[in-house]
Amino acid sequence: YALFGQGKSRDLFVYGRTKHTQCLMEKYIIRPAVESDADKIAELEHLCFPVEEAASKVDFVNRLNVYAIHFLLLESDGVLIAMINGMVSDEPDLNDEMYHNADMHNENGKWQMIFGLESHPDYRRKGYAALLIEKFIEDAKNQNRYGLVLTCKESLIHYYEKFGFINEGISHSEHGNAVWYQMRKKLVGTLIIKNYLNNNKWNNGKIDLL
């Protein structure tokens, strides 16, 4: 389990366990990012991804200028341990342009994208990433999104399946010259999503949600 208490600053104080954690949690803070977090965010990104896949500090500055509220940072004593981030879009598929063009964010969009879920190498396998993705899912539900979309390497498909994401196969993404799989977690009924995709200009017919 996890207990969340919300303060005036919108910080979330985390205690206890969730079903995906492997250790007893002490006191941590989960909070939205602010523009001044760009340096520490970029540093963590480059610890977690190879150079050809990592977003630059400039990318993060641009993202934070537009959708800082769609970043969640998990910290202890000011140390950034883990983070998750991504824009919101009406496009049902995550594409490579989104990583670099923050202006594609649509706060009223139906889909919460996940660009990165990452934990500091010194704090892995302790359940911190699970806390963040569960909170991101909870926020998307509260914001009435249709669902969440991410891409990942084949080796991580099983991890995201634990949170209800469904593998849709190899993505069109060529990010970092790697092979990516698109995964989707639906938050509303299949019929609603199917009708939306059938009437959405971005639907290319390759998504089968039935």
Backbone hydrogen bonds, N-H to C=O, Kabsch-Sander energy under -0.5 kcal/mol:
donor,donor_aa,acceptor,acceptor_aa,energy
3,L,15,Y,-1.3
5,G,13,F,-0.9
7,G,5,G,-0.5
7,G,11,D,-1.6
10,R,7,G,-1.8
12,L,30,I,-2.5
13,F,5,G,-1.5
13,F,11,D,-0.5
14,V,12,L,-0.5
14,V,28,Y,-2.0
15,Y,3,L,-1.0
16,G,25,M,-0.9
21,T,18,T,-1.3
25,M,16,G,-1.0
28,Y,14,V,-1.1
28,Y,26,E,-0.5
29,I,75,E,-2.5
30,I,12,L,-2.8
31,R,29,I,-0.5
31,R,73,L,-2.4
33,A,68,A,-1.2
33,A,71,F,-0.6
37,D,34,V,-2.2
38,A,35,E,-1.5
41,I,37,D,-2.4
42,A,38,A,-2.6
43,E,39,D,-2.1
44,L,40,K,-2.0
45,E,41,I,-2.4
46,H,42,A,-2.0
47,L,43,E,-0.9
47,L,44,L,-0.6
48,C,44,L,-1.2
48,C,45,E,-0.5
49,F,45,E,-1.8
53,E,50,P,-1.8
54,A,50,P,-2.1
60,F,56,S,-2.0
61,V,57,K,-2.8
62,N,58,V,-2.3
63,R,59,D,-2.5
64,L,60,F,-3.0
65,N,61,V,-1.8
66,V,62,N,-0.9
66,V,63,R,-0.9
67,Y,63,R,-3.7
68,A,64,L,-0.9
70,H,67,Y,-1.8
71,F,68,A,-1.5
72,L,84,I,-2.5
73,L,31,R,-3.1
74,L,82,A,-2.9
75,E,29,I,-2.8
75,E,73,L,-0.6
76,S,79,V,-1.7
79,V,76,S,-2.0
81,I,74,L,-2.7
81,I,79,V,-0.7
82,A,74,L,-1.5
83,M,118,E,-2.3
84,I,72,L,-1.8
85,N,116,G,-1.5
86,G,70,H,-1.2
89,S,111,W,-2.5
95,N,93,D,-0.5
98,M,95,N,-1.2
99,Y,96,D,-1.0
100,H,96,D,-0.6
100,H,97,E,-1.1
101,N,97,E,-1.7
102,A,100,H,-0.6
104,M,101,N,-1.9
105,H,102,A,-1.9
106,N,88,V,-3.1
109,G,106,N,-2.8
111,W,89,S,-2.7
112,Q,147,G,-2.6
113,M,87,M,-2.8
113,M,111,W,-0.7
114,I,149,V,-2.3
115,F,85,N,-2.8
115,F,113,M,-0.5
116,G,85,N,-1.4
118,E,83,M,-2.5
120,H,81,I,-3.4
123,Y,120,H,-2.7
124,R,121,P,-0.7
126,K,123,Y,-0.5
131,L,127,G,-1.8
132,L,128,Y,-1.7
133,I,129,A,-2.5
134,E,130,A,-2.3
135,K,131,L,-1.9
136,F,132,L,-2.6
137,I,133,I,-2.4
138,E,134,E,-2.2
139,D,135,K,-2.6
140,A,136,F,-2.3
141,K,137,I,-2.2
142,N,138,E,-2.3
143,Q,139,D,-1.6
144,N,141,K,-1.7
145,R,140,A,-2.5
146,Y,110,K,-3.0
147,G,110,K,-1.2
148,L,185,K,-2.2
149,V,112,Q,-2.1
150,L,183,M,-2.4
151,T,114,I,-0.6
152,C,181,Y,-2.0
156,L,153,K,-1.9
157,I,154,E,-1.2
160,Y,156,L,-1.9
161,E,157,I,-1.8
162,K,158,H,-0.8
162,K,159,Y,-0.9
163,F,160,Y,-1.3
164,G,161,E,-1.7
165,F,160,Y,-1.8
166,I,184,R,-2.9
168,E,182,Q,-3.2
171,S,180,W,-3.1
177,N,174,E,-2.5
178,A,175,H,-1.4
180,W,178,A,-0.6
181,Y,152,C,-2.9
182,Q,169,G,-2.4
183,M,150,L,-3.1
184,R,166,I,-2.0
185,K,148,L,-2.7
186,K,184,R,-0.5
187,L,146,Y,-3.4
188,V,146,Y,-1.0
193,I,189,G,-1.9
194,K,190,T,-2.9
195,N,191,L,-2.4
196,Y,192,I,-2.0
197,L,193,I,-2.8
198,N,194,K,-2.2
199,N,195,N,-1.1
199,N,196,Y,-0.6
200,N,197,L,-0.9
203,N,200,N,-1.7
208,D,206,K,-0.6
209,L,207,I,-0.6
